[in-house]
Amino acid sequence: APHWDITKPDGGHMRLTPIPIKKERFCDRIQIGNLVFSNVAKSMSRQMRRIFCELNFRKRGWKVDANTFIISEKNRPACIVRARRFLRGNWWKPKNKRIILWRDPVDRFVSMYGHLCHGLQICGKAAESVHTAAKSFYKILKDGKYPAGVKDRANLRHHIVPTTWYCGIGEEPKKYIPIEYTLDSKKMISRLRPHFRHSGISGKWIDTALSRLLTTNNNKYRKLPEFAGIREGWMRDVLSNRTTMSYIIAAYYYDYRLFGKPLPKLPPK
C-alpha cells in the first residue's frame, strides 16, 4: 500500500497512509440543458453557480441585470432563488454530461488555508502555518479530530474534504469529466467552452456568461494590498517541506489517482 514516512518533532517516525474515500452528505449539483456540474468547494464553485444561473435566465427569457447575480456571504441572489428548480434539474439521466472542476490538491490546499484560516479565521491553532494546517486537515479527515480553537467545524470540514467525497464522485469517477482548474481565466474559459455545447444555449450567451471569469473574482482577500505575494510564499513553504507535502498527498491521494493525475514529487529529505 502507498505510504509516506515522516519524522515527528520529537524525532520519532510516523507512517501516513491514504485516507479512504468517504461519501460527503453535502452535494450541490447544478444543471443547464444536458450539462450537469457538481460543485466542489474551493474549485471556482461560486463562479460556476453564477454562470449556470445566468444561462438558465437566458434560456427562459428572464431579465438579466447586475443585481441578479451578486453572490456574497450575506446575499442569496435572485438567480439562485428563482432558478433553483431548473438548476437542480434531472441530473441522474444517462444522456446528461457530468463535469467537475479538478483542482490540484496542493493548490487547493493553499487556497483553503488562505480562505479558511486567514479570511474567515475559523481554523483555530491550525492557522499558525501551512505546516500546522496540513497536519490538522489530515487529522480532521482521517479521525475527525479538530485543532483547538476551531470556530465552525461544519464549514471547515465542508471546505477541506477531497473532491472525490462530494456527490459520490469517488464511487463512480468514470461518469465525470474532470476539467483542470487554472488561475488563468482565459485558459479556464477555453477549457470550459466546449462542454457548454450540451447546455442547449446559444453560443453568444455562453461566451457572455463565461466572460464573467475575466472581470469577477469572488476572493475579496486577493484584492487587498497586503495579500500580494503572500499566497506565493505559502505555496513555496508547502512545496519545500517534505512532511507538509506528505500530509497533503496522503489526505488527497485519491483525488490524484482516480482521475489519472500524477502525484507531486516530494522535496529531498
Solvent accessible surface area in square Angstrom, and as a share of the most:
residue,aa,sasa,rsa
1,A,127,0.99
2,P,57,0.36
3,H,78,0.35
4,W,26,0.09
5,D,70,0.36
6,I,10,0.05
7,T,77,0.45
8,K,78,0.33
9,P,137,0.86
10,D,118,0.61
11,G,47,0.45
12,G,26,0.25
13,H,143,0.64
14,M,68,0.30
15,R,145,0.53
16,L,1,0.01
17,T,57,0.33
18,P,19,0.12
19,I,4,0.02
20,P,88,0.55
21,I,55,0.28
22,K,80,0.34
23,K,133,0.56
24,E,17,0.08
25,R,241,0.88
26,F,94,0.39
27,C,47,0.28
28,D,27,0.14
29,R,45,0.16
30,I,4,0.02
31,Q,8,0.04
32,I,2,0.01
33,G,24,0.23
34,N,56,0.28
35,L,0,0.00
36,V,1,0.00
37,F,1,0.00
38,S,1,0.01
39,N,5,0.03
40,V,1,0.01
41,A,8,0.06
42,K,37,0.16
43,S,0,0.00
44,M,25,0.11
45,S,23,0.15
46,R,70,0.25
47,Q,27,0.12
48,M,0,0.00
49,R,56,0.21
50,R,32,0.11
51,I,1,0.00
52,F,0,0.00
53,C,0,0.00
54,E,0,0.00
55,L,0,0.00
56,N,2,0.01
57,F,4,0.02
58,R,59,0.22
59,K,97,0.41
60,R,76,0.28
61,G,69,0.66
62,W,57,0.20
63,K,153,0.65
64,V,36,0.20
65,D,57,0.30
66,A,82,0.64
67,N,112,0.58
68,T,11,0.06
69,F,10,0.04
70,I,89,0.45
71,I,29,0.15
72,S,51,0.33
73,E,115,0.52
74,K,202,0.86
75,N,62,0.32
76,R,149,0.55
77,P,6,0.04
78,A,50,0.39
79,C,0,0.00
80,I,22,0.11
81,V,80,0.46
82,R,128,0.47
83,A,0,0.00
84,R,94,0.34
85,R,182,0.66
86,F,48,0.20
87,L,7,0.04
88,R,153,0.56
89,G,36,0.34
90,N,44,0.23
91,W,72,0.25
92,W,144,0.51
93,K,78,0.33
94,P,138,0.87
95,K,135,0.57
96,N,15,0.08
97,K,32,0.14
98,R,33,0.12
99,I,0,0.00
100,I,0,0.00
101,L,1,0.00
102,W,5,0.02
103,R,9,0.03
104,D,48,0.25
105,P,1,0.01
106,V,7,0.04
107,D,27,0.14
108,R,2,0.01
109,F,1,0.00
110,V,1,0.01
111,S,10,0.06
112,M,1,0.00
113,Y,5,0.02
114,G,10,0.09
115,H,28,0.12
116,L,0,0.00
117,C,5,0.03
118,H,85,0.38
119,G,15,0.14
120,L,57,0.28
121,Q,111,0.49
122,I,15,0.08
123,C,0,0.00
124,G,27,0.26
125,K,114,0.48
126,A,0,0.00
127,A,28,0.22
128,E,116,0.52
129,S,34,0.22
130,V,4,0.02
131,H,66,0.30
132,T,41,0.24
133,A,0,0.00
134,A,3,0.02
135,K,74,0.31
136,S,12,0.08
137,F,2,0.01
138,Y,4,0.01
139,K,75,0.32
140,I,5,0.02
141,L,3,0.01
142,K,89,0.38
143,D,78,0.41
144,G,42,0.41
145,K,129,0.55
146,Y,47,0.18
147,P,26,0.16
148,A,66,0.51
149,G,55,0.53
150,V,27,0.15
151,K,154,0.65
152,D,56,0.29
153,R,141,0.52
154,A,80,0.62
155,N,45,0.23
156,L,0,0.00
157,R,76,0.28
158,H,44,0.20
159,H,28,0.13
160,I,0,0.00
161,V,0,0.00
162,P,3,0.02
163,T,2,0.01
164,T,1,0.01
165,W,3,0.01
166,Y,0,0.00
167,C,8,0.05
168,G,8,0.08
169,I,0,0.00
170,G,10,0.10
171,E,114,0.51
172,E,74,0.33
173,P,26,0.16
174,K,201,0.85
175,K,109,0.46
176,Y,11,0.04
177,I,66,0.33
178,P,47,0.29
179,I,8,0.04
180,E,76,0.34
181,Y,30,0.11
182,T,28,0.17
183,L,90,0.45
184,D,61,0.32
185,S,38,0.24
186,K,149,0.63
187,K,111,0.47
188,M,2,0.01
189,I,12,0.06
190,S,61,0.39
191,R,91,0.33
192,L,0,0.00
193,R,105,0.38
194,P,64,0.40
195,H,31,0.14
196,F,0,0.00
197,R,163,0.60
198,H,62,0.28
199,S,0,0.00
200,G,68,0.66
201,I,22,0.11
202,S,58,0.38
203,G,47,0.45
204,K,128,0.54
205,W,81,0.28
206,I,10,0.05
207,D,64,0.33
208,T,40,0.23
209,A,0,0.00
210,L,1,0.00
211,S,42,0.27
212,R,61,0.22
213,L,10,0.05
214,L,92,0.46
215,T,115,0.67
216,T,53,0.31
217,N,61,0.31
218,N,64,0.33
219,N,30,0.15
220,K,124,0.52
221,Y,46,0.18
222,R,74,0.27
223,K,138,0.58
224,L,80,0.40
225,P,115,0.72
226,E,114,0.51
227,F,28,0.12
228,A,83,0.65
229,G,44,0.43
230,I,67,0.34
231,R,26,0.09
232,E,95,0.42
233,G,16,0.16
234,W,33,0.12
235,M,37,0.17
236,R,155,0.57
237,D,65,0.34
238,V,0,0.00
239,L,89,0.44
240,S,83,0.53
241,N,49,0.25
242,R,75,0.27
243,T,45,0.26
244,T,2,0.01
245,M,1,0.00
246,S,1,0.01
247,Y,9,0.03
248,I,3,0.01
249,I,2,0.01
250,A,0,0.00
251,A,5,0.04
252,Y,3,0.01
253,Y,24,0.09
254,Y,70,0.27
255,D,2,0.01
256,Y,1,0.00
257,R,116,0.42
258,L,62,0.31
259,F,24,0.10
260,G,68,0.65
261,K,42,0.18
262,P,108,0.68
263,L,48,0.24
264,P,34,0.22
265,K,188,0.80
266,L,48,0.24
267,P,21,0.13
268,P,122,0.76
269,K,203,0.86
